Amino acid sequence: MLQPFAAAPEPARELILAVDLSGSMAEADMRLGGRPVDRLTAVKAVLSDFLERRRGDRVGLVVFGSRAYTLVPLTTDLATVGEQLADMDIAMAGRETAIGDALALSVRRLREGEEGAPAQGRGETSRVVVLLTDGVNNAGVIPPERATALAVAEGVRVHTIGFGREGGAPGLFGAMMPRAEAEIDEPALRAISDATGGRYFRAQDTGTLSEIYAELDQVETRSAEAPPAMLRREVFHWPLAAAFAFLLASLALPSRARRETP
Protein backbone atom coordinates (compact mmCIF):
# COMPACT_ATOMS: atom_id res chain seq x y z
CA MET A 1 0.00 0.00 0.00
CA LEU A 2 1.37 3.42 -0.93
CA GLN A 3 0.96 6.41 1.35
CA PRO A 4 2.10 10.01 0.56
CA PHE A 5 4.54 11.74 2.86
CA ALA A 6 6.18 15.18 2.78
CA ALA A 7 9.66 15.16 1.28
CA ALA A 8 12.49 17.40 2.45
CA PRO A 9 12.85 20.81 0.73
CA GLU A 10 14.86 20.77 -2.48
CA PRO A 11 16.89 23.59 -4.09
CA ALA A 12 14.84 25.35 -6.75
CA ARG A 13 16.90 27.91 -8.61
CA GLU A 14 16.98 28.90 -12.25
CA LEU A 15 20.05 30.93 -13.04
CA ILE A 16 21.28 32.64 -16.20
CA LEU A 17 24.95 33.63 -16.34
CA ALA A 18 25.29 36.56 -18.75
CA VAL A 19 28.93 37.20 -19.68
CA ASP A 20 30.45 40.12 -21.59
CA LEU A 21 32.72 38.97 -24.45
CA SER A 22 33.39 42.43 -25.92
CA GLY A 23 36.84 43.44 -27.14
CA SER A 24 37.79 45.08 -23.85
CA MET A 25 37.64 41.69 -22.11
CA ALA A 26 41.04 41.05 -23.73
CA GLU A 27 42.59 43.57 -21.38
CA ALA A 28 45.32 41.72 -19.43
CA ASP A 29 44.86 43.52 -16.10
CA MET A 30 44.08 40.41 -14.00
CA ARG A 31 46.28 37.86 -12.28
CA LEU A 32 45.61 34.16 -11.90
CA GLY A 33 47.97 31.80 -10.13
CA GLY A 34 50.57 34.57 -9.93
CA ARG A 35 50.63 35.31 -13.66
CA PRO A 36 48.95 38.08 -15.68
CA VAL A 37 45.86 37.03 -17.64
CA ASP A 38 43.13 38.76 -19.59
CA ARG A 39 39.76 39.44 -18.03
CA LEU A 40 37.92 36.65 -19.79
CA THR A 41 40.43 34.04 -18.63
CA ALA A 42 39.89 35.20 -15.05
CA VAL A 43 36.11 35.08 -15.47
CA LYS A 44 36.24 31.53 -16.87
CA ALA A 45 38.25 30.32 -13.89
CA VAL A 46 35.89 31.87 -11.35
CA LEU A 47 32.71 30.73 -13.09
CA SER A 48 34.04 27.20 -13.46
CA ASP A 49 34.39 27.00 -9.69
CA PHE A 50 30.95 28.61 -9.24
CA LEU A 51 29.35 25.93 -11.43
CA GLU A 52 30.72 23.20 -9.16
CA ARG A 53 28.31 24.44 -6.46
CA ARG A 54 25.21 24.55 -8.67
CA ARG A 55 24.15 20.93 -8.25
CA GLY A 56 20.35 20.76 -8.31
CA ASP A 57 19.99 24.12 -10.10
CA ARG A 58 19.06 24.79 -13.71
CA VAL A 59 21.72 26.99 -15.27
CA GLY A 60 21.89 28.75 -18.63
CA LEU A 61 24.65 30.71 -20.35
CA VAL A 62 24.15 33.92 -22.36
CA VAL A 63 27.06 35.80 -23.94
CA PHE A 64 27.08 39.25 -25.43
CA GLY A 65 29.18 41.68 -27.40
CA SER A 66 27.64 43.70 -30.22
CA ARG A 67 24.74 41.24 -29.97
CA ALA A 68 23.53 38.71 -27.41
CA TYR A 69 23.40 34.94 -27.92
CA THR A 70 22.29 31.90 -25.94
CA LEU A 71 25.14 29.41 -25.64
CA VAL A 72 23.23 27.07 -23.31
CA PRO A 73 19.51 27.24 -22.40
CA LEU A 74 18.44 26.38 -18.87
CA THR A 75 19.61 22.89 -18.02
CA THR A 76 20.70 20.68 -15.14
CA ASP A 77 23.50 19.36 -17.37
CA LEU A 78 26.23 21.45 -15.79
CA ALA A 79 28.94 19.58 -17.69
CA THR A 80 27.62 21.05 -20.93
CA VAL A 81 27.49 24.51 -19.40
CA GLY A 82 31.11 24.09 -18.30
CA GLU A 83 32.20 22.97 -21.77
CA GLN A 84 30.59 25.96 -23.45
CA LEU A 85 32.05 28.25 -20.81
CA ALA A 86 35.54 26.96 -21.58
CA ASP A 87 35.01 27.49 -25.32
CA MET A 88 33.97 31.15 -25.01
CA ASP A 89 36.25 33.57 -26.81
CA ILE A 90 36.72 37.32 -26.84
CA ALA A 91 34.71 39.15 -29.52
CA MET A 92 32.90 35.97 -30.65
CA ALA A 93 29.68 38.01 -30.27
CA GLY A 94 31.23 41.26 -31.54
CA ARG A 95 33.53 43.84 -30.00
CA GLU A 96 30.93 46.24 -28.58
CA THR A 97 28.66 45.86 -25.52
CA ALA A 98 24.91 45.21 -25.79
CA ILE A 99 23.91 45.08 -22.12
CA GLY A 100 20.22 45.71 -22.77
CA ASP A 101 19.98 42.93 -25.35
CA ALA A 102 21.80 40.51 -23.03
CA LEU A 103 19.46 41.20 -20.13
CA ALA A 104 16.32 40.95 -22.28
CA LEU A 105 17.50 37.64 -23.76
CA SER A 106 18.29 36.28 -20.28
CA VAL A 107 14.80 37.16 -19.05
CA ARG A 108 13.30 35.50 -22.10
CA ARG A 109 15.25 32.30 -21.47
CA LEU A 110 14.04 32.24 -17.87
CA ARG A 111 10.44 32.71 -19.01
CA GLU A 112 10.78 29.85 -21.48
CA GLY A 113 12.34 27.69 -18.78
CA GLU A 114 9.43 28.45 -16.46
CA GLU A 115 6.89 27.44 -19.10
CA GLY A 116 8.68 24.13 -19.64
CA ALA A 117 9.16 23.34 -15.95
CA PRO A 118 6.91 20.96 -13.95
CA ALA A 119 3.97 22.65 -12.26
CA GLN A 120 4.87 21.59 -8.72
CA GLY A 121 6.99 24.11 -6.84
CA ARG A 122 7.01 26.51 -9.77
CA GLY A 123 5.87 29.46 -7.66
CA GLU A 124 8.74 28.89 -5.23
CA THR A 125 11.48 28.85 -7.86
CA SER A 126 14.09 31.59 -7.59
CA ARG A 127 14.81 33.06 -11.03
CA VAL A 128 18.04 35.01 -11.24
CA VAL A 129 20.34 36.66 -13.77
CA VAL A 130 23.99 37.38 -12.92
CA LEU A 131 25.26 39.82 -15.54
CA LEU A 132 28.97 40.61 -15.76
CA THR A 133 30.40 43.40 -17.91
CA ASP A 134 33.47 45.61 -18.11
CA GLY A 135 31.95 48.47 -20.12
CA VAL A 136 28.93 50.55 -21.04
CA ASN A 137 25.93 49.81 -23.22
CA ASN A 138 26.95 50.99 -26.70
CA ALA A 139 25.26 48.45 -29.01
CA GLY A 140 22.11 46.40 -29.47
CA VAL A 141 18.49 47.33 -30.05
CA ILE A 142 17.01 47.12 -26.53
CA PRO A 143 17.93 49.88 -24.05
CA PRO A 144 18.93 48.65 -20.56
CA GLU A 145 15.96 50.53 -19.06
CA ARG A 146 13.48 48.58 -21.17
CA ALA A 147 15.22 45.27 -20.42
CA THR A 148 15.08 46.13 -16.72
CA ALA A 149 11.34 46.73 -16.97
CA LEU A 150 10.95 43.28 -18.57
CA ALA A 151 12.87 41.70 -15.68
CA VAL A 152 10.67 43.49 -13.14
CA ALA A 153 7.49 42.37 -14.94
CA GLU A 154 8.69 38.75 -14.94
CA GLY A 155 9.81 38.81 -11.31
CA VAL A 156 13.44 38.15 -12.23
CA ARG A 157 16.14 39.30 -9.83
CA VAL A 158 19.25 40.69 -11.53
CA HIS A 159 22.68 40.93 -9.91
CA THR A 160 25.20 42.97 -11.89
CA ILE A 161 28.99 42.89 -11.70
CA GLY A 162 31.32 45.59 -13.00
CA PHE A 163 34.64 43.88 -13.72
CA GLY A 164 38.01 45.41 -14.53
CA ARG A 165 40.79 47.40 -12.96
CA GLU A 166 40.42 51.17 -12.81
CA GLY A 167 42.93 53.42 -14.54
CA GLY A 168 44.18 51.01 -17.18
CA ALA A 169 46.20 47.82 -17.44
CA PRO A 170 49.73 47.29 -16.07
CA GLY A 171 52.32 48.11 -18.72
CA LEU A 172 56.11 48.08 -18.88
CA PHE A 173 57.76 47.97 -15.42
CA GLY A 174 54.31 48.03 -13.81
CA ALA A 175 53.30 51.44 -15.16
CA MET A 176 49.56 51.81 -15.79
CA MET A 177 48.71 52.24 -19.47
CA PRO A 178 45.67 54.46 -20.18
CA ARG A 179 42.57 52.70 -21.47
CA ALA A 180 40.97 53.81 -24.72
CA GLU A 181 37.56 52.29 -23.98
CA ALA A 182 34.93 53.90 -21.75
CA GLU A 183 34.91 52.95 -18.09
CA ILE A 184 32.20 50.81 -16.50
CA ASP A 185 28.78 52.47 -16.29
CA GLU A 186 28.28 51.81 -12.59
CA PRO A 187 25.14 53.97 -12.19
CA ALA A 188 23.39 52.04 -14.98
CA LEU A 189 24.37 48.65 -13.54
CA ARG A 190 23.29 49.71 -10.07
CA ALA A 191 19.96 50.92 -11.43
CA ILE A 192 19.30 47.52 -13.02
CA SER A 193 19.98 45.66 -9.78
CA ASP A 194 18.10 48.10 -7.54
CA ALA A 195 14.97 47.95 -9.72
CA THR A 196 14.88 44.13 -9.73
CA GLY A 197 15.78 43.54 -6.08
CA GLY A 198 19.32 42.42 -6.85
CA ARG A 199 22.73 43.79 -5.92
CA TYR A 200 25.52 45.56 -7.75
CA PHE A 201 29.11 44.42 -7.20
CA ARG A 202 32.44 45.90 -8.25
CA ALA A 203 35.42 43.61 -8.86
CA GLN A 204 38.89 44.92 -9.74
CA ASP A 205 40.75 41.63 -9.37
CA THR A 206 40.23 37.89 -9.63
CA GLY A 207 40.10 37.34 -5.88
CA THR A 208 37.32 39.87 -5.39
CA LEU A 209 35.37 38.38 -8.29
CA SER A 210 35.61 34.94 -6.71
CA GLU A 211 34.36 36.34 -3.40
CA ILE A 212 31.40 37.97 -5.16
CA TYR A 213 30.24 34.72 -6.74
CA ALA A 214 30.71 32.95 -3.40
CA GLU A 215 28.53 35.61 -1.76
CA LEU A 216 25.89 35.22 -4.47
CA ASP A 217 25.88 31.51 -3.73
CA GLN A 218 24.70 32.37 -0.22
CA VAL A 219 22.37 35.23 -1.19
CA GLU A 220 20.45 33.07 -3.63
CA THR A 221 20.02 30.05 -1.36
CA ARG A 222 16.34 29.21 -1.53
CA SER A 223 14.27 26.04 -1.22
CA ALA A 224 10.93 24.84 -2.48
CA GLU A 225 8.85 21.96 -1.18
CA ALA A 226 9.44 18.83 -3.17
CA PRO A 227 6.37 17.03 -4.58
CA PRO A 228 4.90 14.44 -2.20
CA ALA A 229 6.68 11.12 -2.40
CA MET A 230 4.99 7.77 -1.95
CA LEU A 231 5.97 5.60 1.01
CA ARG A 232 5.25 1.89 0.72
CA ARG A 233 3.63 0.47 3.84
CA GLU A 234 3.13 -3.27 3.85
CA VAL A 235 -0.27 -4.31 5.38
CA PHE A 236 -0.69 -7.77 3.81
CA HIS A 237 -0.25 -9.48 7.20
CA TRP A 238 -3.69 -8.30 8.45
CA PRO A 239 -5.83 -10.07 5.82
CA LEU A 240 -3.46 -13.06 6.00
CA ALA A 241 -4.01 -13.37 9.76
CA ALA A 242 -7.79 -13.14 9.31
CA ALA A 243 -7.76 -15.86 6.67
CA PHE A 244 -5.65 -18.11 8.91
CA ALA A 245 -8.08 -17.62 11.83
CA PHE A 246 -11.03 -18.47 9.60
CA LEU A 247 -9.26 -21.61 8.44
CA LEU A 248 -8.67 -22.77 12.02
CA ALA A 249 -12.30 -22.12 12.88
CA SER A 250 -13.56 -24.12 9.89
CA LEU A 251 -11.34 -27.08 10.80
CA ALA A 252 -12.51 -27.04 14.39
CA LEU A 253 -16.25 -27.14 13.60
CA PRO A 254 -16.44 -30.67 12.07
CA SER A 255 -14.38 -32.15 14.89
CA ARG A 256 -16.70 -30.68 17.51
CA ALA A 257 -19.75 -31.89 15.63
CA ARG A 258 -18.39 -35.52 15.64
CA ARG A 259 -17.82 -35.41 19.39
CA GLU A 260 -21.41 -34.34 20.05
CA THR A 261 -22.92 -37.14 17.88
CA PRO A 262 -24.49 -40.00 20.09
Secondary structure, DSSP 8 states (H G I E B T S, - for coil): -EEEE----EE-EEEEEEEE-SGGGG---EEETTEEE-HHHHHHHHHHHHHTT-TTSEEEEEEESSSEEEEEEEES-HHHHHHHHHH--TTTT-SS--HHHHHHHHHHHHHHHHHHS-STTGGG-EEEEEEEESS---SSSS-HHHHHHHHHHHT-EEEEEEES-TT-EE-GGG-EE--SS----HHHHHHHHHHHT--EEEESSHHHHHHHHHHHHHHT--EE----EEEE---THHHHHHHHHHHHHHHHHHHHHHHH--
